[in-house]
Amino acid sequence: YLYFHDQYGLNIFSNIAASEQTHMDAVLTVMDKYGVEDPASNDQGVFTNVTLQQMYNDLTTQGDVSLVAALRAGATIEDVDIRDLDNVIEATTNTDLIDLYEMLECGSRNHMRAFTSQLDMQGEAYTPQFITQEQYDEIISGAHEYCGQ
């Protein structure tokens, strides 16, 4: 998101980047609690996970084309996040993790709404690629949520 903010100067990217930092801090708190080593890099755009690095490379390349493409890339990130969070929520019974994942998913739903709204203002639409159309429609028709409170 910071990459796209630097490129296009649109506040949605810096605002969501700040929100994502809050999410990363919450994840780190739970990781510390369970003694899990932090694999995150301190360098912007650098990931130790090969899949995440490839996704970053692909989506930044996609978003380099235009502001609309960058907004679609942002919506795609949230689309993937929601799907992945749904999967990990289903895969655990640990209440600390479920609470964390539900808070993160709440944030992703808000971010999806924000990107979709920006795309609408550009006369464009987003089609979900990773969650169902029904789930997407439910998210978009919902109001802003207050997560983790």
Buried (B, 14 or more C-beta within 10 A) or exposed (E): BBBBBEBBEBEBBBBBBEBBEEBEEBBEEBBEEEEEEEEBEEEEEEBEEEEEBEBBEEBBEBBEEEBBBBBBBBBBBBBBBBBBBBEBBEEEEEEEBBEBBBBBBBBBBBBBBBBBEBBEEEEBEBEBEBBEEEBBEEBBEEEEBEBBE
